[in-house]
Amino acid sequence: MTVVEILKILSDNNRLRILNLLYVQELCVCELEYLLGISQSNLSKHLRLMSDAGFLESRRQNKFAYYKIRESVFCEHPFLIEIFETELVKEKLLMDELNKLNNYQNSELTCHNITALIV
């Protein structure tokens, strides 16, 4: 993946919001949908684009698809760590979403019961 491809991925607000959460941990599509308030179709479009570019990897567990950022991305492009740890923390929306993730982690919600909340 080239730097130009990375910058194209980071240039979209929704993709940046997705990656901001995935930088913290692997998440299921339904969790991302819940945390970001993005429709499943829109979310899937962005996840597919980032996966095709080599930014993300996924796995399936039962009916759930989980995504995470490939470790090799940070090894090959260490400037990304600086962006996530130094620059993105200055963005209120992104920090609010990380707080929502933290609240979610401390709640009783799981992939199995979160789908009922997404309508």
C-alpha positions as CSV (number, residue, x, y, z in Angstrom):
1,M,0.0,0.0,0.0
2,T,1.4,3.4,-1.0
3,V,1.3,6.6,1.0
4,V,-1.0,8.0,-1.7
5,E,-3.4,5.1,-1.1
6,I,-3.2,5.6,2.7
7,L,-3.9,9.4,2.3
8,K,-6.9,8.6,0.1
9,I,-8.3,6.3,2.8
10,L,-7.7,8.9,5.6
11,S,-9.2,11.7,3.5
12,D,-12.8,10.4,4.1
13,N,-14.4,11.4,7.4
14,N,-16.3,8.1,7.8
15,R,-13.2,6.0,7.1
16,L,-11.2,8.0,9.6
17,R,-13.9,7.5,12.2
18,I,-13.9,3.8,11.6
19,L,-10.2,3.6,11.8
20,N,-10.1,5.6,14.9
21,L,-12.1,3.0,16.7
22,L,-10.3,0.0,15.1
23,Y,-7.0,1.5,16.3
24,V,-8.2,0.7,19.8
25,Q,-9.6,-2.8,19.1
26,E,-11.1,-5.2,16.7
27,L,-14.8,-4.6,16.3
28,C,-17.8,-6.3,14.7
29,V,-19.7,-4.6,11.9
30,C,-22.7,-4.3,14.2
31,E,-20.6,-2.6,16.9
32,L,-19.2,-0.1,14.4
33,E,-22.7,0.6,13.1
34,Y,-23.9,1.2,16.6
35,L,-21.0,3.3,17.8
36,L,-20.8,5.5,14.7
37,G,-24.5,5.7,13.7
38,I,-23.6,4.8,10.1
39,S,-25.9,2.7,8.0
40,Q,-24.8,-0.9,7.4
41,S,-24.6,-0.4,3.6
42,N,-22.4,2.7,4.0
43,L,-20.2,1.1,6.6
44,S,-19.8,-2.0,4.4
45,K,-18.8,0.1,1.5
46,H,-16.0,1.8,3.5
47,L,-14.9,-1.5,5.1
48,R,-14.6,-3.2,1.7
49,L,-12.6,-0.3,0.3
50,M,-10.2,-0.3,3.2
51,S,-9.9,-4.1,3.1
52,D,-9.3,-4.2,-0.7
53,A,-6.5,-1.6,-0.2
54,G,-4.8,-3.8,2.4
55,F,-5.5,-1.6,5.4
56,L,-7.9,-4.0,7.2
57,E,-8.2,-7.7,7.8
58,S,-11.4,-9.4,8.8
59,R,-12.6,-12.7,10.2
60,R,-16.0,-14.3,10.6
61,Q,-17.4,-15.8,13.8
62,N,-20.8,-17.3,13.3
63,K,-22.9,-14.6,11.6
64,F,-20.7,-11.7,12.7
65,A,-17.8,-10.1,10.7
66,Y,-15.0,-8.6,12.7
67,Y,-12.5,-6.1,11.4
68,K,-9.1,-4.8,12.6
69,I,-6.2,-2.8,11.2
70,R,-3.5,-5.0,9.8
71,E,-0.4,-4.9,12.0
72,S,1.8,-4.7,9.0
73,V,0.3,-1.3,8.1
74,F,1.9,0.3,11.2
75,C,5.2,-1.6,10.6
76,E,5.4,-0.4,7.0
77,H,4.1,3.1,7.7
78,P,5.0,4.2,11.2
79,F,3.9,7.7,10.6
80,L,0.3,6.4,11.1
81,I,1.0,5.7,14.7
82,E,1.8,9.4,15.2
83,I,-1.4,10.4,13.4
84,F,-3.5,8.2,15.6
85,E,-1.8,8.9,18.9
86,T,-1.0,12.6,18.5
87,E,-3.2,14.3,15.9
88,L,-6.5,12.5,16.1
89,V,-6.8,13.1,19.8
90,K,-7.2,16.8,19.0
91,E,-10.5,16.0,17.2
92,K,-13.5,16.3,19.5
93,L,-15.8,14.1,17.4
94,L,-13.2,11.3,17.4
95,M,-12.6,11.6,21.1
96,D,-16.4,11.5,21.8
97,E,-16.6,8.3,19.8
98,L,-13.7,6.8,21.7
99,N,-15.6,7.7,24.9
100,K,-18.7,6.0,23.5
101,L,-16.5,2.9,22.8
102,N,-15.3,3.0,26.3
103,N,-18.9,3.2,27.6
104,Y,-19.8,0.3,25.3
105,Q,-16.9,-1.8,26.6
106,N,-18.1,-1.3,30.2
107,S,-21.7,-2.1,29.4
108,E,-23.6,-5.3,29.2
109,L,-24.1,-5.0,25.4
110,T,-22.6,-7.6,23.0
111,C,-22.8,-8.3,19.3
112,H,-25.6,-10.7,20.1
113,N,-27.9,-8.1,21.6
114,I,-26.7,-4.9,20.0
115,T,-28.4,-5.8,16.7
116,A,-31.8,-5.2,18.3
117,L,-30.7,-1.6,19.1
118,I,-29.8,-0.9,15.5
119,V,-32.9,0.0,13.6
